[in-house]
């Protein structure tokens, strides 16, 4: 099956299921579909060679106040 049809079928199924997604391109050999559901974010990459890679980010439910923004800049700035 054509890879674009597979991706399109997947996107249509997400839409029909009312699951939020957006498209992104991080690597030259892949199209990424970013899916957001309560407590989780999925990165699904459709690779040129036909493989599909999925990485899931799952929240532990912890919430932080504005002070946590300092941690963001302290730990991740160049």
N, C-alpha and C positions, 0 to 999 in steps of 0.2 A: 504494500500500500504506500502511496505517496506520503512522505513525511509531513507536508503541509496539511494534507487532509487529516492526518492523525492529530496534529496540533489543533486544527480547526474543530474537529470533533470533540476534543477535550475541552476547548474553550466554550463550545456550544453547550456541553454538558454542565460546566460550571455556571454558565448564565441561566440555564434552565433550572438549576438547583438553587438559584439566588445566592451563590457563593461569590464574594468579592474577589477580584483578581486584577492584576495589571501586568503588562508585558515589560520586560527589561532585556537589555543585552549587555552582559558583563564580559563574556568571552567571545572571541571571534567565531568559534566553532559551535556556538549554542544560542538558542533562544530561551530566555528564562520567563517562566510564569510565576509571579509572586502571588500567593494566596493568603488571605487573612481571614481567620476564623477566631471565635472567642478563645483567648488564651494561647493561641498558636499562630505562627507564621511559617508558611512552607515556601521553599524555593525549589521549583521543579524545572530542570533544564533538559530541553530536547536537543541532543547532540547531533552533529552532522552525520556521524556514523550510525545513527538510528537508536543509540542507547538513550536512556532517560535516567537522570540523576536527581534524587530527591533529598533535600536537607530540611529537617524540621526544627524549629525553634519553639520550645514550649515554656510558657511562663509558670513560675511557681506561685503566682498570685500576689507577690510582694508589691507594695506600692511605696513610692518615695516622695519626699517633698522637694521643693525647689533647690535645697542645698545639694542634692545629688548632681545637679548640673555642674558643680565645681569638680566633682569626681570625673565626669565626662571629659572636661578639658584638661585636668591634671594627668589623667592616665592615658589619653589618646591623642594629645596634640604633639606635633613634631617639635 
